[in-house]
Amino acid sequence: MAAMSFEYEAEIIPGLESFAIGELRQLQPDAPSEIRQTRAGFVRFRLAADESVDQSLRSVIAVYRIHNFAVPRPKSLLGHEHFMRLLGILRAAARSFTSSPQTMGIAAAGSQTAVMHRLRQATSRALGLQLAADGKGELFLRLARPAAGAGWEVLVRTSASPISKRDYRAFDVPGALNATVAYAMTQIARRAERQIVLNLCSGTSTILIEHAGTKPNDTLIAVDNCRDMIRIGRQNARRAQRSHRINQLLADAVSAPLAAGSADIIYADLPFGHHLGSHADNVALYPALLREAGRLAKADAIFVLLSHEIRLMARAISASSWRVCSETTINLSGLHPRLFVLRKNSARI
């Protein structure tokens, strides 16, 4: 008799699906065919009934358990049999959370219809939960038609908040790097341990905190010229229990007081010119930062950086000591920055 399994859907930053698939394969190395990308930003996978979703996944925004309902339209979920089943599913999900949820939300195409309003009101009353102002809340589900076949899918988030919302980030800083993107940057730079790792324009230290989680023996140095960012970076590192690993250096990233040829890996999340900085600032910053990174890098160093200023970055790279090994376009809430992986021109491929 085949073992029972459950189907899940992982929500991912579009463009970073390969990182999530790689991480999910570590959960079930014997069943790689059970993991598949269904559309941009979404990957489906199965787990045996006695396994649980690993909430320590670093590459996904959130994970949803998929439940199939043989109903022709969402209105049918208000019928007694289906509604009782829906409430049972949601109560079971809530019991799996660390603390009892206080808010909930339901999302679907046509979210503002009278039927969806009735379903939200009926579900929140039956569960004794408030409808969240942001439409999501702690107990969150989505309704969707399956890609093939009849009926509707109810996708229930497996955690009270998105997995990408890291506990160590105590402050909501405008323009701060999404933690799943930071994690992906650290997975690009897979190299031997005991490396010297430098993060220029380090901001809240998210990249180095994510790096420290998978590479325990590297020396990590954060460089930022903003005293507040250094302070927040220290606090985040402390909350992540990584403060002993990350050296915070208050200095200008284009003239860092560090020895030439010392870094094996360099990271940078460069200002997009939206929340932080401006295009005029970036015209001066980008070439200067690439020059300084070239000075600090060892001959075979790798430079991983994120930028929304694609044309400016292309011009700056062409005039620098770096060459592009790869580019990955991602979708961040409608913005389409690129992850660049660079090597020094003198390095052997």
GICORGI-V887358 format. One record per residue. N is the residue number from 1. RES is the residue in one letter. PHI is phi in whole degrees, -180 to 180 (* if undefined). PSI is psi in radians with two decimals (999 if undefined). D_LAST is the distance of its C-alpha to the last C-alpha in Angstrom with 1 decimal. Layout:
N/RES/PHI/PSI/D_LAST  N/RES/PHI/PSI/D_LAST
//
This chain:
1/M/*/2.24/50.8  2/A/-69/2.46/47.4  3/A/-69/2.50/46.4  4/M/-71/2.47/46.8  5/S/-136/2.81/43.7  6/F/-119/2.61/43.2  7/E/-101/2.45/41.0  8/Y/-130/2.80/39.0  9/E/-128/2.25/37.1  10/A/-100/2.28/34.3  11/E/-94/2.32/34.0  12/I/-137/2.65/30.5  13/I/-61/2.09/29.0  14/P/-56/2.25/28.2  15/G/109/-0.32/24.5  16/L/-111/0.35/23.9  17/E/-60/-0.64/25.5  18/S/-63/-0.58/22.5  19/F/-68/-0.72/22.5  20/A/-67/-0.72/26.3  21/I/-62/-0.72/26.2  22/G/-62/-0.73/23.8  23/E/-70/-0.69/26.2  24/L/-65/-0.57/29.2  25/R/-64/-0.46/28.0  26/Q/-70/-0.45/28.2  27/L/-72/-0.63/31.9  28/Q/-139/1.26/32.7  29/P/-63/-0.35/30.1  30/D/-88/-0.07/32.8  31/A/-136/1.00/33.3  32/P/-63/-0.47/30.1  33/S/-71/-0.25/32.1  34/E/-79/-0.04/34.3  35/I/-112/2.18/31.7  36/R/-150/2.46/31.3  37/Q/-81/2.25/30.6  38/T/-99/-0.55/33.9  39/R/-165/3.05/33.1  40/A/-58/2.16/30.9  41/G/86/0.12/31.0  42/F/-141/2.34/32.9  43/V/-131/2.36/32.1  44/R/-109/2.59/34.9  45/F/-155/2.88/35.2  46/R/-121/2.60/38.0  47/L/-133/2.56/39.1  48/A/-62/2.68/41.9  49/A/-60/-0.49/45.1  50/D/-92/0.12/45.0  51/E/-103/2.72/41.5  52/S/-122/2.68/41.0  53/V/-67/2.30/38.3  54/D/-79/1.91/36.1  55/Q/-74/-0.02/36.7  56/S/-89/0.08/33.9  57/L/-54/2.32/31.4  58/R/-103/-0.28/29.0  59/S/-101/-0.02/27.4  60/V/-116/2.68/30.6  61/I/-78/-0.84/33.3  62/A/-160/2.81/36.2  63/V/-123/2.43/37.3  64/Y/-125/2.35/40.5  65/R/-84/2.33/42.7  66/I/-98/2.22/43.9  67/H/-122/2.28/47.6  68/N/-99/2.30/49.1  69/F/-119/2.22/52.6  70/A/-83/1.24/54.6  71/V/-128/2.57/56.0  72/P/-78/-0.41/56.2  73/R/-158/2.75/55.6  74/P/-55/-0.51/55.0  75/K/-57/-0.54/58.7  76/S/-67/-0.36/59.3  77/L/-65/-0.30/57.6  78/L/-82/-0.19/60.7  79/G/-64/2.62/62.8  80/H/-55/-0.89/64.1  81/E/-62/-0.86/62.2  82/H/-69/-0.63/58.8  83/F/-67/-0.71/59.3  84/M/-64/-0.68/60.3  85/R/-65/-0.76/57.2  86/L/-60/-0.78/55.0  87/L/-63/-0.69/56.6  88/G/-62/-0.72/56.1  89/I/-62/-0.79/52.4  90/L/-69/-0.67/52.1  91/R/-65/-0.67/54.2  92/A/-65/-0.71/52.1  93/A/-63/-0.76/48.9  94/A/-63/-0.62/50.6  95/R/-67/-0.39/51.7  96/S/-82/-0.18/48.1  97/F/-76/2.75/47.3  98/T/-62/-0.70/47.5  99/S/-133/2.73/50.4  100/S/-65/2.32/52.7  101/P/-70/2.65/51.5  102/Q/-112/-0.34/53.8  103/T/-131/2.82/52.4  104/M/-150/2.95/51.1  105/G/-160/2.73/50.0  106/I/-132/2.27/49.6  107/A/-119/2.53/47.4  108/A/-167/2.83/47.7  109/A/-63/2.36/47.8  110/G/76/0.66/51.1  111/S/-61/-0.40/51.1  112/Q/-95/0.17/54.0  113/T/-73/2.83/56.4  114/A/-62/-0.65/59.7  115/V/-63/-0.79/58.7  116/M/-65/-0.65/55.6  117/H/-61/-0.77/57.7  118/R/-64/-0.73/60.2  119/L/-65/-0.73/57.6  120/R/-62/-0.82/56.1  121/Q/-64/-0.78/59.6  122/A/-65/-0.73/60.8  123/T/-68/-0.78/57.8  124/S/-65/-0.67/57.7  125/R/-66/-0.78/61.5  126/A/-64/-0.58/61.4  127/L/-93/-0.19/58.6  128/G/70/0.61/60.1  129/L/-118/2.63/56.9  130/Q/-81/2.52/56.5  131/L/-75/2.25/54.5  132/A/-71/2.48/51.6  133/A/-63/-0.56/51.6  134/D/-86/0.04/48.0  135/G/84/-0.08/48.7  136/K/-117/-1.22/46.6  137/G/78/-2.87/47.9  138/E/-84/-0.86/47.3  139/L/-92/1.84/48.5  140/F/-126/2.37/46.6  141/L/-137/2.71/46.7  142/R/-122/2.53/45.6  143/L/-110/2.37/47.5  144/A/-154/2.63/45.8  145/R/-76/2.47/46.7  146/P/-68/2.68/44.7  147/A/-63/-0.55/42.3  148/A/-139/2.50/44.6  149/G/93/3.11/48.2  150/A/-97/3.13/51.1  151/G/88/-2.92/51.8  152/W/-135/2.62/49.9  153/E/-102/2.41/47.2  154/V/-110/2.01/47.8  155/L/-108/2.01/44.5  156/V/-108/2.15/45.3  157/R/-63/2.40/42.8  158/T/-86/-0.02/42.4  159/S/-138/2.75/42.4  160/A/-73/-0.27/44.6  161/S/-146/2.81/41.8  162/P/-57/2.48/38.3  163/I/-62/-0.52/35.8  164/S/-70/-0.23/33.6  165/K/-83/1.65/36.4  166/R/-74/2.39/35.4  167/D/-64/-0.47/38.4  168/Y/-75/-0.24/36.9  169/R/-87/1.69/36.9  170/A/-79/-0.39/40.3  171/F/-124/2.47/40.3  172/D/-91/1.68/39.6  173/V/-95/2.15/37.7  174/P/-56/2.30/37.4  175/G/83/0.01/33.8  176/A/-64/2.52/32.5  177/L/-69/2.35/29.3  178/N/-59/2.32/30.0  179/A/-66/-0.55/29.3  180/T/-71/-0.55/27.7  181/V/-68/-0.75/25.1  182/A/-58/-0.77/24.5  183/Y/-61/-0.78/24.1  184/A/-60/-0.69/21.6  185/M/-59/-0.67/19.5  186/T/-74/-0.41/19.6  187/Q/-83/-0.39/18.5  188/I/-64/-0.72/15.3  189/A/-90/0.99/14.3  190/R/-80/1.93/14.9  191/R/-140/3.13/14.0  192/A/-62/2.74/16.2  193/E/-75/3.03/19.6  194/R/64/0.79/21.2  195/Q/-97/2.77/18.8  196/I/-94/2.06/20.1  197/V/-118/2.23/20.0  198/L/-122/2.29/21.4  199/N/-116/1.82/23.0  200/L/-83/2.53/24.0  201/C/54/0.95/27.0  202/S/-72/-0.36/27.5  203/G/57/-2.17/30.8  204/T/-86/0.17/32.3  205/S/68/0.34/29.5  206/T/-60/-0.74/28.9  207/I/-62/-0.83/25.1  208/L/-71/-0.54/25.5  209/I/-65/-0.75/28.4  210/E/-67/-0.67/26.4  211/H/-62/-0.78/23.5  212/A/-63/-0.47/26.2  213/G/-68/-0.45/27.6  214/T/-116/-0.18/24.8  215/K/-131/1.59/23.3  216/P/-77/-0.17/26.4  217/N/-114/0.08/25.1  218/D/-80/2.68/22.9  219/T/-93/2.15/24.4  220/L/-115/2.28/24.8  221/I/-130/2.14/25.9  222/A/-102/2.31/27.3  223/V/-126/2.14/28.0  224/D/-150/2.57/30.5  225/N/-95/0.09/33.2  226/C/-105/2.08/35.8  227/R/-61/-0.65/38.1  228/D/-65/-0.69/39.0  229/M/-65/-0.69/35.4  230/I/-62/-0.73/35.0  231/R/-64/-0.80/38.3  232/I/-66/-0.68/37.4  233/G/-60/-0.72/34.0  234/R/-64/-0.75/35.9  235/Q/-65/-0.74/38.4  236/N/-63/-0.76/35.9  237/A/-63/-0.65/34.1  238/R/-66/-0.78/37.5  239/R/-65/-0.53/38.5  240/A/-85/0.01/35.2  241/Q/59/0.73/36.0  242/R/-125/0.16/32.8  243/S/-63/-0.51/34.5  244/H/-74/-0.24/34.0  245/R/-95/-0.52/30.2  246/I/-107/2.11/29.6  247/N/-90/2.07/30.4  248/Q/-96/2.16/31.7  249/L/-122/2.00/31.5  250/L/-81/1.82/33.7  251/A/-165/2.84/32.0  252/D/-76/2.22/30.6  253/A/-66/-0.30/27.0  254/V/-94/0.00/26.5  255/S/-153/1.08/27.9  256/A/-73/2.43/27.4  257/P/-80/1.07/29.1  258/L/-130/2.73/26.2  259/A/-70/2.50/24.5  260/A/-64/2.54/21.7  261/G/65/0.61/18.3  262/S/-107/-0.33/19.7  263/A/-100/2.36/17.8  264/D/-88/-0.66/15.0  265/I/-133/2.37/15.4  266/I/-126/2.35/17.3  267/Y/-117/2.65/19.4  268/A/-157/2.26/21.7  269/D/-105/1.71/24.3  270/L/-82/2.59/25.4  271/P/-57/2.36/29.0  272/F/-81/-0.28/29.6  273/G/84/0.25/32.7  274/H/-108/-1.48/35.0  275/H/-69/-0.59/36.2  276/L/-125/2.39/34.5  277/G/69/-2.93/34.3  278/S/-147/2.92/34.6  279/H/-61/-0.71/32.7  280/A/-61/-0.72/34.1  281/D/-62/-0.74/32.9  282/N/-67/-0.56/29.3  283/V/-57/-0.64/29.3  284/A/-85/-0.66/29.5  285/L/-68/-0.84/27.6  286/Y/-58/-0.91/24.3  287/P/-63/-0.66/23.4  288/A/-66/-0.69/24.8  289/L/-68/-0.71/22.9  290/L/-64/-0.65/19.5  291/R/-64/-0.79/20.6  292/E/-66/-0.71/21.8  293/A/-61/-0.67/18.7  294/G/-63/-0.65/16.8  295/R/-68/-0.70/19.4  296/L/-79/-0.38/19.4  297/A/-80/2.51/15.7  298/K/-69/2.95/14.2  299/A/-60/-0.58/11.5  300/D/-108/0.40/8.9  301/A/-68/2.78/11.1  302/I/-119/2.46/11.0  303/F/-123/2.03/13.9  304/V/-111/2.11/15.8  305/L/-141/2.72/18.8  306/L/-118/2.32/21.6  307/S/-151/2.54/23.5  308/H/-98/-0.23/26.3  309/E/-88/1.32/26.2  310/I/-66/-0.85/23.8  311/R/-66/-0.74/24.8  312/L/-62/-0.74/25.0  313/M/-64/-0.72/21.6  314/A/-61/-0.75/20.1  315/R/-65/-0.75/22.0  316/A/-65/-0.71/21.1  317/I/-66/-0.74/17.3  318/S/-62/-0.46/17.7  319/A/-98/0.16/19.7  320/S/-110/-3.07/17.5  321/S/-91/0.25/14.7  322/W/-111/2.73/12.5  323/R/-131/2.66/10.7  324/V/-84/2.19/11.3  325/C/-94/-0.64/9.0  326/S/-159/2.74/12.4  327/E/-134/2.40/16.1  328/T/-130/2.09/19.0  329/T/-87/2.31/22.5  330/I/-122/2.92/25.1  331/N/-118/1.91/28.9  332/L/-113/1.59/30.6  333/S/53/0.77/34.3  334/G/95/-0.31/34.1  335/L/-86/2.64/31.3  336/H/-127/1.18/28.0  337/P/-72/2.96/25.3  338/R/-123/2.52/21.6  339/L/-92/2.07/19.0  340/F/-103/2.37/16.0  341/V/-115/2.07/12.6  342/L/-117/2.66/11.0  343/R/-130/2.72/8.5  344/K/-68/2.52/9.8  345/N/-58/-0.47/9.5  346/S/-81/-0.21/9.4  347/A/-79/2.59/6.4  348/R/-83/2.46/3.8  349/I/-78/999/0.0
//
